[in-house]
Amino acid sequence: MEFFCYHRDRAGSAALRMELLERHWSYMDGFPEMIARGPTFAPDGDVPSGSVHIVDLPGPAAARAFAFDEPGYQAGVYRDVLLLRWRNVLGRTMWEFPGGREGGDRFLVLGLAAAPAEAAEADLPPEEWHPDDLVAYGPLLSDDGTTWLGTAALVRAPDAATARRLLPTDRYADVEVHEWEFGGRR
């Protein structure tokens, strides 16, 4: 089962986050089932605001352990965690993204559904979005996978406003856009 995990940073936790960076990377290295990962940033682009991980795990209990055993979470770096089932519509990892690790601005686009719906109704990416600009894309689902709760995508776009247009406003109660970059050791 694939899961989307977004740890949102607590205000003022940047120094602690940096102190724990190697422990964080070592922890993540223990999950070869990673589909995508990487930090998000505040609008100025310099201060981390969160950490995205999309990972394939045996089930909801394993996903909760993954999210809440993470060293930054244990030390108080994060203010909250969004953890939901996810389905990999593109069928690839970020390391298989044709655009590569460098070049262009990257964003997390996160839309929470205005109303839950049958999972079968989960949208595919809009046709005007070229697959080469989508790093990862998929519906957010209930633990049993039957209810659609939103959409999470990692995209390459010229700016946040363009990235925001990935998700139609009529289906979402709220859409967040965060600067994002490929995670892991460089």
N, C-alpha and C positions, 0 to 999 in steps of 0.2 A: 504494500500500500504506500502511495506517495503522500507526503505531508508538506505543507507550507508552514514555515515557522518564521515569525518576525519578532525579534526581541527589540523593543524600543528603549533607547537610552534614557536614563534618569538625568535630569538637568545637573550639570556640573560633574558628570562622571567621566569625562574624557581622560583625565590623568590616570584614574584607576583602570579604565579600559586599556590604555597603552601599557600599563604595568602588567596586565594579564594577557597581553597579546600572544606571547609564545605558548602559554598554557591553553588559550583558546584554540590556536592552530593545532596544537598537539591533540587536543580533544577531538577536533573535527577530523583530523587524520585517521581517527579510529572508525570513521564511517565512510567506507569506500562506495556506498550506495548514493553518494551525493549527486544530485542533479544540477544544482546551482547553489552558489553562496556568494556573499559579499556584503560590505558595509553600505549603508545609506548615509547621506550627509544633509546637514542643515542647508537652507537656501544659499548661504554664502559659499558652500562647497568645501569648506575647510574643516568643520567640526563634525565628527561622526554623530549620527542621530539614531542609528539602529543597525541591526545585523539580520540579513535574510539568509535562510537556509531552506532549500527544497531537497528532501531526502526520501529515499525508499526504505521503509522499515516494516517489520512484521505486523504491526497493528497499533491502535491508539495508545495502549499502555507503553509500548516501546517509544512512541513519539513523545509522550509526556516525559518519560525518563530522559530522552535526548534533550528536550527543551529545558528541563528544570535541573538537570545535573551539569549543565554547561557552566564552566568556571566563572564567567562574568555574571551569570544569573545568581550563582551561589554567593558571590562577593557583593552583590547589590548594584552592579553597573546598570541594570535595566529596570525601568519603571513598570513594564508590563510585557506580556507575551501573547501574540496572536498565533494560535496553533490550530490548523484545520486540515482535513483531507484535501488533496489536490489531485488533479489528473493531468498528466503530461500530454497535452494535445499534440505537441510537436514531435514527441517520441525521441528526443535527443537531450544530451546534457549541454551545459554552457561551454564545455570544452570542445564540443562539436559544432558550435555556432560558426557559420561561415564567415562572419565579420571579424573573427578573432578577438583577442583580448584588448587590443589597442585600437584607437581611432574612433572618433565620434563620441557624443555624449550618451550616457546610458542612464536609464531611469527604472525605478520600481513604480508600476502603476497598480494600485490596489483599489478595487471597487467592492463595496459591501452592498448586497442586494437590497432594493427597496422592499421587496417581499420575497420570502423563500419560495422556491418553485421546484418542480420535479427535476431531478438531476439530468434527465434526458433532454431537457430544454436548454442546457448550458450552451452558450454561444461559442462558435468558432471565431477566430479573429476576423475583423472586417476585411473584405476582399481588397480594399485599397492599401492594406498593410502588406508589404512584401515580406515573405518568410525570412529573408536575409536581414531584416531589421528586428526580428523577434528572437531574443535570446532564449526565453522560456515563456510559455503561455498555458494557462489552464484554469478550470473552474475550481472554486473553493466549495467544499462539500461537507455535509454532516458526517459524523464518525462512521455511520453505516453506508455512506456513499449514495443515499437515495434523495437527498435534498440539496439543491443548489443554493449556496449562501453568498456567492459573489465570484469575483475573478481576480487572479493575480498574474501579472506579467512583468517580465524584464525586457526592456526594449532599447533599441538605439534610435535616437531622434535628435533633430537639431536643437530642440529646446523643450522645456517642461510643458508648455501650452500644446505643442504638437503631440507629445506623449499622452497628455490628458485626453486627447480626441480618440484614443484607442477604444475607450469604453463609452457607449452611448448613454447620455444623461438620463434617459427615461427608465432604464432598468436598475439604476443604482441610487441608493439613499445618499451615498457619499463616495467620492473618488479622491484618493490621495495620490500625489506624485512626489517622489523623492529621488534626488540624485543618487545613483548607485554605481558601484564599480565591481569588476570581477574580484572575488575574494581569494584567500589562500596566500601562501608564501610566494614571494616574487623571485 
